[in-house]
């Protein structure tokens, strides 16, 4: 018997209903279920202060001002005057480290012309604060924009430095970000990593990037920011990445100028084997090929030449740190050599290390003084041991992707080049990838205009 028209209508309605229901289930499993299964980095908790954890902790935010004294400067001069210099080798330039002939010139400027009191006033140009988190006095600079137009609001931006830098690296980029352009303006928070500069050093072992990420997340919450942007390079890139893994719902966007690739897989191996010949097959661009190959020369051999410090700091930081904490000239040589080579590896072949091609001696020595007056060199070096004490691929953050909108700025003179195709397995939502025209490791310090513009264009894409 043939079905009636009413039966056909009911059958069509049943088919449509079933299809809609099945579609809804499919959407649920593909979208909703996937969201609920997104892995995040466990936040945990910690206590890094001296002794036992108290029942309560002061959560007030206190204004802070950097100070100096005649006694502090007198002690510095006395130690400088007692320096024993080692003659440099002929025609060695900076290939053996900081050339001692040029070091004498830098130290002479430091001793006779550098004005620390003047630089302290410069450092206090922006508001400084301290607050107690997990037993540590955490120092940060907080710069709010002035004269916001009606109807406009500032975007909170957390910027985190690395080693051997400091919050001072951001002083040239701060006015570029806190002054409104194209209706976009930022409220910038620059903390010092615990153990660096004016942030208290951890009193217990185990303080790694994940612990620092948790502390900086708590700092942003304490300041009242439920959502915020982040920017980082060097250790700052790892710390901000960890925050994005830990609390993605609070991170509007992550911008990085350094993102080392630690997980080596078959796809990466194939790209190295074929990339120089058929780059398009493995996701490389011509610029990637230019920056990566020849691979062993530009990556393996160069990293062997430039990573000796890392092996020392990741194993016995306190041993090497003793001398650096006692000798201002030794400290300056150790730090400033990185600002030479990491800015441009070709500077190794220059008698003066190219130091003043991108930086002034006043700026460089101010960064050195932040380490000197706080006695924080040893504690800053310990951060390497805490983070590199085991297999990096077995760290909890190595197994978790970053799903927040991400912007990557790759500078041509960076220590290692990270192609987009290598970054994507970890950073799942890269919406901006920029080959920068010039610059090296200390991007904000060296090329503030370029970095500021890239941050702006990234945030604009997120905000659309």
KEVOPA-468714 format. One line per field, with one value per residue (C-alpha): residue number from 1; residue in one letter; x, y, z. Coordinates in steps of 0.5 Angstrom, whole numbers, plus 500, padded with zeros to 3 digits. Each point is the difference from the previous one (the first is absolute). Layout:
nr	(NUM, ...)
rest	(a, ...)
px	(X, ...)
py	(Y, ...)
pz	(Z, ...)
This chain:
nr	(1, 2, 3, 4, 5, 6, 7, 8, 9, 10, 11, 12, 13, 14, 15, 16, 17, 18, 19, 20, 21, 22, 23, 24, 25, 26, 27, 28, 29, 30, 31, 32, 33, 34, 35, 36, 37, 38, 39, 40, 41, 42, 43, 44, 45, 46, 47, 48, 49, 50, 51, 52, 53, 54, 55, 56, 57, 58, 59, 60, 61, 62, 63, 64, 65, 66, 67, 68, 69, 70, 71, 72, 73, 74, 75, 76, 77, 78, 79, 80, 81, 82, 83, 84, 85, 86, 87, 88, 89, 90, 91, 92, 93, 94, 95, 96, 97, 98, 99, 100, 101, 102, 103, 104, 105, 106, 107, 108, 109, 110, 111, 112, 113, 114, 115, 116, 117, 118, 119, 120, 121, 122, 123, 124, 125, 126, 127, 128, 129, 130, 131, 132, 133, 134, 135, 136, 137, 138, 139, 140, 141, 142, 143, 144, 145, 146, 147, 148, 149, 150, 151, 152, 153, 154, 155, 156, 157, 158, 159, 160, 161, 162, 163, 164, 165, 166, 167, 168, 169, 170, 171, 172, 173, 174, 175, 176, 177, 178, 179, 180, 181, 182, 183, 184, 185, 186, 187, 188, 189, 190, 191, 192, 193, 194, 195, 196, 197, 198, 199, 200, 201, 202, 203, 204, 205, 206, 207, 208, 209, 210, 211, 212, 213, 214, 215, 216, 217, 218, 219, 220, 221, 222, 223, 224, 225, 226, 227, 228, 229, 230, 231, 232, 233, 234, 235, 236, 237, 238, 239, 240, 241, 242, 243, 244, 245, 246, 247, 248, 249, 250, 251, 252, 253, 254, 255, 256, 257, 258, 259, 260, 261, 262, 263, 264, 265, 266, 267, 268, 269, 270, 271, 272, 273, 274, 275, 276, 277, 278, 279, 280, 281, 282, 283, 284, 285, 286, 287, 288, 289, 290, 291, 292, 293, 294, 295, 296, 297, 298, 299, 300, 301, 302, 303, 304, 305, 306, 307, 308, 309, 310, 311, 312, 313, 314, 315, 316, 317, 318, 319, 320, 321, 322, 323, 324, 325, 326, 327, 328, 329, 330, 331, 332, 333, 334, 335, 336, 337, 338, 339, 340, 341, 342, 343, 344, 345, 346, 347, 348, 349, 350, 351, 352, 353, 354, 355, 356, 357, 358, 359, 360, 361, 362, 363, 364, 365, 366, 367, 368, 369, 370, 371, 372, 373, 374, 375, 376, 377, 378, 379, 380, 381, 382, 383, 384, 385, 386, 387, 388, 389, 390, 391, 392, 393, 394, 395, 396, 397, 398, 399, 400, 401, 402, 403, 404, 405, 406, 407, 408, 409, 410, 411, 412, 413, 414, 415, 416, 417, 418, 419, 420, 421, 422, 423, 424, 425, 426, 427, 428, 429, 430, 431, 432, 433, 434, 435, 436, 437, 438, 439, 440, 441, 442, 443, 444, 445, 446, 447, 448, 449, 450, 451, 452, 453, 454, 455, 456, 457, 458, 459, 460, 461, 462, 463, 464)
rest	(x, x, x, x, x, x, x, x, x, x, x, x, x, x, x, x, x, x, x, x, x, x, x, x, x, x, x, x, x, x, x, x, x, x, x, x, x, x, x, x, x, x, x, x, x, x, x, x, x, x, x, x, x, x, x, x, x, x, x, x, x, x, x, x, x, x, x, x, x, x, x, x, x, x, x, x, x, x, x, x, x, x, x, x, x, x, x, x, x, x, x, x, x, x, x, x, x, x, x, x, x, x, x, x, x, x, x, x, x, x, x, x, x, x, x, x, x, x, x, x, x, x, x, x, x, x, x, x, x, x, x, x, x, x, x, x, x, x, x, x, x, x, x, x, x, x, x, x, x, x, x, x, x, x, x, x, x, x, x, x, x, x, x, x, x, x, x, x, x, x, x, x, x, x, x, x, x, x, x, x, x, x, x, x, x, x, x, x, x, x, x, x, x, x, x, x, x, x, x, x, x, x, x, x, x, x, x, x, x, x, x, x, x, x, x, x, x, x, x, x, x, x, x, x, x, x, x, x, x, x, x, x, x, x, x, x, x, x, x, x, x, x, x, x, x, x, x, x, x, x, x, x, x, x, x, x, x, x, x, x, x, x, x, x, x, x, x, x, x, x, x, x, x, x, x, x, x, x, x, x, x, x, x, x, x, x, x, x, x, x, x, x, x, x, x, x, x, x, x, x, x, x, x, x, x, x, x, x, x, x, x, x, x, x, x, x, x, x, x, x, x, x, x, x, x, x, x, x, x, x, x, x, x, x, x, x, x, x, x, x, x, x, x, x, x, x, x, x, x, x, x, x, x, x, x, x, x, x, x, x, x, x, x, x, x, x, x, x, x, x, x, x, x, x, x, x, x, x, x, x, x, x, x, x, x, x, x, x, x, x, x, x, x, x, x, x, x, x, x, x, x, x, x, x, x, x, x, x, x, x, x, x, x, x, x, x, x, x, x, x, x, x, x, x, x, x, x, x, x, x, x, x, x, x, x, x, x, x, x, x, x, x, x, x, x, x, x, x, x, x, x, x, x, x, x, x, x, x, x, x, x, x, x, x)
px	(500, 503, 501, 495, 502, 499, 505, 505, 500, 501, 505, 504, 499, 503, 506, 501, 500, 505, 504, 500, 501, 506, 503, 499, 504, 505, 501, 500, 505, 505, 499, 498, 503, 506, 500, 499, 506, 505, 506, 502, 506, 499, 500, 502, 503, 507, 503, 507, 501, 505, 498, 493, 494, 496, 492, 499, 504, 500, 497, 500, 504, 505, 503, 508, 505, 508, 505, 507, 505, 507, 503, 497, 504, 506, 500, 499, 506, 505, 498, 501, 507, 502, 499, 505, 499, 503, 503, 496, 503, 503, 494, 495, 495, 494, 501, 503, 494, 500, 507, 504, 503, 493, 498, 504, 497, 493, 502, 504, 493, 497, 505, 500, 494, 494, 495, 497, 496, 497, 498, 497, 495, 499, 498, 495, 497, 495, 496, 503, 496, 501, 495, 501, 498, 502, 505, 503, 501, 498, 502, 497, 499, 493, 499, 493, 499, 498, 495, 495, 495, 493, 497, 507, 503, 507, 502, 504, 506, 505, 507, 506, 507, 505, 508, 504, 495, 495, 494, 504, 501, 492, 502, 500, 494, 496, 498, 499, 494, 497, 499, 494, 500, 495, 495, 505, 503, 503, 501, 506, 503, 507, 502, 507, 500, 502, 507, 501, 501, 496, 495, 502, 504, 497, 502, 499, 502, 495, 498, 499, 496, 494, 500, 502, 494, 495, 503, 499, 493, 499, 503, 495, 494, 502, 500, 493, 502, 495, 502, 507, 505, 507, 507, 507, 506, 506, 497, 495, 497, 500, 497, 494, 499, 499, 495, 496, 500, 498, 495, 498, 493, 503, 505, 498, 506, 507, 506, 507, 507, 503, 497, 505, 498, 502, 496, 503, 496, 500, 496, 506, 505, 497, 500, 507, 502, 496, 499, 506, 498, 492, 498, 493, 499, 502, 496, 507, 500, 506, 501, 500, 505, 505, 500, 500, 505, 506, 497, 506, 504, 494, 497, 504, 507, 497, 497, 506, 504, 494, 497, 506, 497, 494, 503, 504, 493, 496, 505, 504, 498, 502, 507, 501, 495, 505, 505, 495, 496, 507, 503, 496, 505, 499, 493, 500, 504, 496, 493, 502, 504, 493, 497, 506, 499, 492, 499, 504, 505, 504, 502, 505, 505, 500, 505, 494, 495, 495, 497, 499, 497, 493, 501, 503, 505, 495, 495, 504, 503, 493, 498, 507, 499, 493, 503, 506, 496, 495, 505, 496, 505, 500, 493, 498, 505, 497, 493, 504, 501, 493, 498, 505, 501, 497, 497, 496, 496, 497, 498, 493, 499, 504, 494, 495, 498, 499, 493, 499, 501, 508, 504, 508, 505, 506, 506, 506, 506, 496, 504, 496, 495, 493, 496, 492, 499, 505, 496, 493, 500, 501, 496, 494, 497, 505, 497, 506, 507, 505, 507, 503, 504, 506, 502, 502, 498, 499, 494, 497, 507, 503, 494, 494, 496, 500, 498, 495, 497, 499, 497, 495, 498, 500, 495, 496, 499, 497, 496, 496)
py	(500, 507, 505, 506, 507, 501, 494, 503, 507, 496, 496, 506, 504, 494, 500, 507, 500, 494, 504, 506, 496, 496, 506, 503, 494, 501, 507, 498, 495, 504, 507, 500, 493, 502, 507, 496, 495, 506, 499, 505, 500, 499, 506, 497, 505, 501, 504, 502, 505, 498, 495, 498, 502, 505, 499, 507, 504, 508, 501, 507, 504, 505, 505, 499, 505, 498, 503, 501, 503, 503, 494, 495, 504, 500, 493, 499, 505, 496, 493, 503, 503, 494, 496, 495, 500, 495, 502, 498, 495, 504, 500, 496, 506, 497, 493, 498, 504, 507, 503, 503, 505, 503, 498, 505, 506, 498, 499, 507, 503, 497, 502, 507, 502, 496, 503, 495, 505, 503, 493, 499, 506, 497, 493, 504, 503, 495, 498, 494, 495, 494, 495, 493, 494, 493, 503, 504, 508, 500, 507, 503, 506, 502, 505, 503, 504, 508, 504, 494, 502, 499, 494, 497, 495, 497, 493, 497, 497, 496, 500, 495, 501, 494, 499, 504, 506, 503, 505, 505, 497, 503, 507, 502, 496, 502, 507, 497, 496, 504, 506, 499, 498, 499, 499, 495, 501, 495, 500, 497, 495, 498, 496, 498, 492, 498, 499, 506, 507, 503, 494, 495, 494, 493, 497, 493, 496, 498, 507, 499, 504, 497, 502, 507, 500, 498, 506, 505, 497, 502, 507, 501, 498, 504, 506, 499, 497, 495, 500, 502, 500, 497, 501, 497, 498, 495, 497, 505, 497, 493, 503, 504, 493, 497, 505, 499, 492, 501, 505, 501, 503, 506, 501, 504, 499, 498, 503, 497, 502, 494, 493, 495, 493, 494, 495, 496, 496, 496, 506, 505, 495, 499, 508, 500, 495, 503, 507, 503, 496, 500, 505, 501, 492, 501, 507, 504, 507, 502, 505, 493, 497, 506, 500, 493, 497, 498, 497, 497, 506, 505, 496, 494, 503, 507, 498, 496, 506, 505, 495, 499, 504, 496, 494, 503, 504, 493, 496, 504, 507, 502, 498, 505, 505, 501, 504, 504, 502, 503, 503, 506, 499, 493, 501, 505, 496, 494, 504, 504, 495, 497, 507, 500, 493, 499, 506, 498, 494, 504, 505, 494, 502, 508, 503, 503, 495, 504, 502, 507, 499, 499, 502, 505, 499, 503, 496, 494, 501, 502, 493, 497, 505, 497, 493, 503, 504, 495, 494, 496, 497, 493, 499, 502, 495, 495, 501, 496, 494, 500, 499, 496, 495, 494, 498, 507, 495, 497, 506, 501, 506, 496, 496, 506, 504, 507, 502, 508, 504, 501, 505, 498, 505, 497, 504, 499, 500, 495, 495, 495, 500, 497, 499, 501, 492, 498, 505, 498, 493, 504, 506, 498, 507, 504, 506, 504, 498, 506, 499, 506, 505, 500, 499, 494, 497, 507, 502, 505, 503, 500, 501, 503, 503, 494, 496, 505, 500, 492, 500, 505, 497, 493, 503, 503, 493, 497, 506, 499)
pz	(500, 498, 506, 500, 499, 508, 501, 495, 504, 507, 497, 497, 507, 503, 495, 501, 508, 500, 495, 505, 506, 497, 498, 507, 503, 495, 501, 508, 499, 495, 504, 507, 502, 497, 504, 506, 499, 498, 505, 504, 504, 508, 504, 506, 506, 503, 506, 498, 506, 506, 505, 501, 497, 504, 501, 496, 495, 499, 494, 499, 495, 502, 496, 499, 498, 498, 505, 500, 505, 500, 504, 494, 495, 504, 501, 492, 499, 505, 496, 493, 502, 503, 494, 497, 492, 496, 493, 494, 495, 493, 495, 504, 500, 504, 498, 507, 503, 502, 498, 506, 496, 498, 507, 503, 496, 502, 508, 499, 498, 505, 506, 497, 496, 501, 505, 504, 504, 494, 497, 506, 499, 493, 503, 505, 494, 500, 506, 504, 504, 505, 502, 504, 496, 502, 505, 496, 499, 492, 497, 494, 496, 498, 495, 499, 494, 501, 496, 498, 495, 502, 498, 500, 505, 500, 499, 506, 497, 504, 498, 503, 499, 500, 501, 501, 499, 505, 500, 497, 493, 499, 502, 493, 497, 506, 497, 493, 504, 505, 495, 496, 492, 496, 506, 503, 507, 505, 507, 501, 506, 500, 506, 502, 500, 508, 501, 494, 502, 505, 501, 506, 499, 501, 507, 498, 494, 494, 498, 492, 495, 502, 507, 497, 495, 506, 504, 494, 499, 507, 499, 494, 504, 506, 496, 498, 493, 498, 492, 498, 494, 501, 497, 501, 498, 503, 506, 500, 494, 504, 506, 496, 496, 506, 502, 494, 501, 507, 500, 492, 502, 503, 494, 494, 496, 501, 496, 500, 497, 502, 500, 500, 497, 505, 497, 495, 496, 493, 496, 503, 497, 493, 500, 501, 495, 495, 502, 496, 493, 500, 506, 498, 501, 507, 502, 499, 497, 496, 506, 505, 495, 500, 508, 501, 495, 501, 506, 503, 499, 502, 506, 503, 499, 502, 506, 502, 500, 504, 505, 505, 505, 500, 501, 506, 503, 499, 504, 505, 500, 507, 499, 494, 503, 506, 496, 496, 506, 503, 494, 497, 494, 499, 500, 495, 495, 501, 499, 494, 496, 499, 498, 495, 497, 501, 496, 494, 500, 495, 506, 502, 495, 502, 505, 504, 499, 497, 506, 499, 493, 503, 507, 504, 506, 505, 498, 500, 507, 503, 499, 503, 506, 501, 501, 504, 505, 501, 501, 495, 495, 504, 501, 493, 497, 505, 495, 495, 505, 502, 493, 497, 505, 496, 493, 497, 496, 507, 503, 501, 496, 494, 499, 500, 494, 500, 497, 501, 494, 499, 497, 498, 498, 498, 500, 495, 505, 505, 503, 496, 495, 501, 493, 501, 498, 506, 505, 498, 504, 506, 499, 497, 498, 497, 496, 499, 498, 498, 497, 503, 496, 505, 507, 505, 507, 504, 495, 505, 502, 493, 495, 504, 495, 495, 506, 502, 493, 500, 507, 497, 494, 504, 505, 494, 497, 507, 501, 493)
